[in-house]
Amino acid sequence: MSFSSEAKEELCGRALENTCCSRAEAYGALLFCNTFTPREVRIITESAGFARRLPILLERAFGLAFDRLPCPEEQKYIFQLTEAGKIASIIDAFGFDSRQSPVLHINFGLLEEDCCRGAFLRGAFLSGGSITEPAKGYHLELVTSHAQASRELQALLTDMGCRAKHTERGGAQVTYFKSSGQIRDLLHLMGADRSAQALTATRAQKALRNGVNRRVNCESANLDKAVDAAQEQLQAIRKLYALGRVEDLPPALKETIVLRETYPELTLRELAEEFDPPITKSGLSHRLRKLVELSRR
């Protein structure tokens, strides 16, 4: 089973505790499913756990049942609603006019509580999300066909302290994360704590392995020089904190301090890629030299 499938299975093991969170999770699932219009709801998934959860979620959130359930001979699980009255009641529950398209906006009034926000993200991930194997790289994405909903998702994530990126792929709107720390935090917010811990463990193993490989493949003198430079930078940062100078620094230097403290083991090139957007190695080197010079003054 892939890491993405394992994360979804873990999320589907969470109990549906109350109506507001059930509706928030259903809201995320519908906005990021295959089809959500006043005429039809169609959800297609390969996740067995999500397929088991969907009928329970719809009944708990709205007291409704799907008009079409998956057939045993199908390779994927397909759920469908076509009865106009059922779809109208769902749209009304989300605070929209059932005569209009319900998929253009996220109703933030339904997501005021932290538990409901986490449930909304859980539904979005179960319906339209995926995550790569951490051993291969760090990438989590949420895909929807609704541009406005995608933009408002980014606003919601920013308000929750998550820095998401956005792109368009084949007409679909993709909200994605490349930072292992951001992905870990998002998994925690959705309720996939075991998956978040597994990602953290894999990241630690990769850091250790990469450190060994760097020492094997690089000349000892160059590596020691890089380590010494990183230590000098960290000492300079600690001195600036002690002097109370950090708050007065420009935003670019503050961001550099945060990332260098977060990733003390990374090389300049690797650390430069953690910025959003990434910066050049020479640009990062200039910032770090500036911090060292300020501490010496």
N, C-alpha and C positions, 0 to 999 in steps of 0.2 A: 504494500500500500504506500502511495506517495505521501510526502509530508503534508501536501495540501489536503489530501483525503483524510489523513489522520487528524488534522486540525478541525476539519468539518465534522468528523465523527465525534470529537471531543465536545464541540459546541452543541451538537445535537443531543448530547447526553445531559445538558442542563435542563432543569425543570422549568416549565412555564408557570411562573408563580402568581402573576396577577394580570388583569385585563389590560392595563395601560402599557406594560412592557410587551405583552403579547401583540398588541396592536402596533407598537413601535417596531417590533421585529418583522411583523407582516408587512408593514409599510416599506421597510428597507428591502425585503424580498420582492415586493411588487414593483418598486421603482427600478430594480436592477435585474428583473426577470426578462424573459424573451418578449412578451407582449403584455401591455397593460393599457387598455383603452376602454371607453364606455361600452364597447361592443364585445370585447373578448379579453380574458386573462388566460395566458398560456405560460406555464412554467415547465422548463425542460431541464433535468438534472441527471448527472451520473452518480450522484452521492446517494447511497442506500439509506444512510442516516437521515439526510434531508428529506428523502421520499417518505420515510416513516413519520417524520416530524410534521410535514406540511398539512396533512388532514387534521391533525390535532391542533396545530397552530390556527388554522382557519376557523375551526369550531370554537376554540377558546377566545379568539379575538372578536369574531363576529357572529358566532352561533350558526355558521353556514357549512355546507358540504360542497365539494367539487362536483361539477356536472360530468366530468370525465376523469377517471382514474387510470393509472398505467395498466397496460396489457402485459401479461406474462411473456409474450413472444417478442416484445420490444427490447432493443438493446439499451435504450435510455428510458428514464421515468418521465412521463408526460402527464401533466395535470392541466385541466382546462375548466374555465367558467364561461358560459355563454348566456345564461339566463339574465336578462336585463335587470330584473328586480334585485338579484343578488349583487351584481356589480354596482348598481346604483347605491345600495345600502353601504357598501364598502367605501365608495367615493364620498358619500355623505359623512361617514365616520371620520374621514380624513379632513373634513372641513371644506370640501370643494362642492361646486355645483355639478351634479351628475350629468347635466346636459353638455358640459364642457370637458375638455381633456384634463384628466387629473394628474398628468405626469410632468407638467411643466415646472412645478415648484415643490420644494420641501416645506411643509407646514411646521415651522419651528415651534409653534405653540404646543405641538404634541410631544416635543422633545426637550422640555424644560428641565426634567430631572436627569441626573447622571445615569441612573439605571436604565432609563428609556433611551438615552443616547447610545449606551453600550448595546442595548437590544437592537436598535436600528442598524448599527454597524454590523452586528452579528447577522441580521437578516440579509443585508446587502452583500456580505461576504459569502454567505451560504448560497445565495442566488446567482450572483455575478462576479464572484471573487476567485482568486487563485494565488498561490504562493509557491515559489520555486524551492527546490531542495537547498537547504542552507549550506550543505557541503559544496554545492556548485556555485552559489552566489546568493545575493540578497535582493529579492524582488517580490513585492506583494502588490496586486492591482485589483481595482473594482471597476467593472465595465458596465456602462449603461448606454442606451440609445438616446437619452434625453439630455441635451446640452445644458439646460438651465439647472436641472437636478444635479448634474455633475459639478457645476460651478458652486452651487449652494452646499454640496457635500464638502467641497474644499473649505468653504467658510466655516462650516460646522467643525471640521477637523482642526482648523486653525484655532478656533475658540476652545477646543479641547486640548490644545498644546501639541498638535501633531502637524508637522510640516509636510504636506503632500505636494506632489508634482502632477502635471496634467499633460496629456497628449491626445491626439485623435488618430484612430487606427481604423481604416476602412469604413468611415462614417460613424464609428462608435466612439464614445467619450471614455477615456481611460484615466482614472485617478490612481497614482502609483507611488510606491515608496522604494527607495534604494538603500536606505540606511538601516543597518541591522538593529540599531537602538530604537528607531522609529517603528520598525516592524514588531519588535518585541513589545513595545508599549501598546501598540494597536491590538495585538493578540490579547494582552492583559485586559484592555478595555472591553473587548468582545466577550471575554470570559474563558479564553483558551490558555489557562495558566500553564498547563503541562507542556503545551507546544511552545510557549514563550520560554520556558526553562530549557527545553531541548535546543531551541535556537541559540540561547546564551551559551550552553555547553559546547555546541558545535563551533560557535565563534571563538571560544577560548581555545579549543583544540586547533583551529586553523591558525590562530595567532601564534600559538606555540610552535606549530609545524613550520609556519612561515619564518618565524624567528630562527629556527634551526637551519632551514634552507638558506636563509640569507647569510648566516655565518659560514655555511659550507661553500656557497657559491661566490661570496664576496671576499675580497682580501681583508685580512684581519685589521689592518691599519685603517682602512676606509670605514669599516663597520664601527670600530672603536671611536673613530672621529665623529661619526653620526650620533652614536650613543652619548658621547661627551657633549656634543652640541645640544642634544635634546635635554640633557640634565641641566646645562647652563640656562636654557630657555625656561625650564620649570623653576629653577632657583630665582631667575629674574621675575617670573610671575608671582612667586611667593613673596618676594621683596616688595613688589608693587602693591600687593594686598596689604602687607604690613604697614606700608607708608600711607595707605588710604588713597592711592592714586588711580585705582582701577575705574571707579565710577566716573572720573573725569575724562577717560579716554574716548576716542572716536569709536563709533559702532563697529567699524572694521577690525580694530584692535581688540575690542571686547569679544567679538566672535572668535578671533584667533586664539584668545586666552581660553575660552570655553572648550574649543575643539582640541587644543594641545593638551589640556588637562584630561579631557575625556579619552584621548587616544595617544598616550605617551609613547607607545611602542611603534607607531607608524612612521614611515619615512616621510620626507617632505612631499614627494610625489603622491603618496597614498593619502596623506593628510589634506593636501590641496583638493583632492577629489571629494572629500567629505563636506566641503563648503557648498552652499546652495545659493546661486549656481557655483559650480567648481571654479577655482581660480588657478593661475599658472604656478608652477613650482617657484619661479623667480619672484612672482608677486608675494607668495607666502614667505619666502626667504627674507624679502625686504621687510615685511611686517614683523617677523620674529627678531630681526636685527634691531628694529626700532624699539621693541619691548626691552631688549637687553640694554640698549643705550639709555633708555629712560630710567631703568633700574640703577644704572651706574651713576647717574646724575644725583 
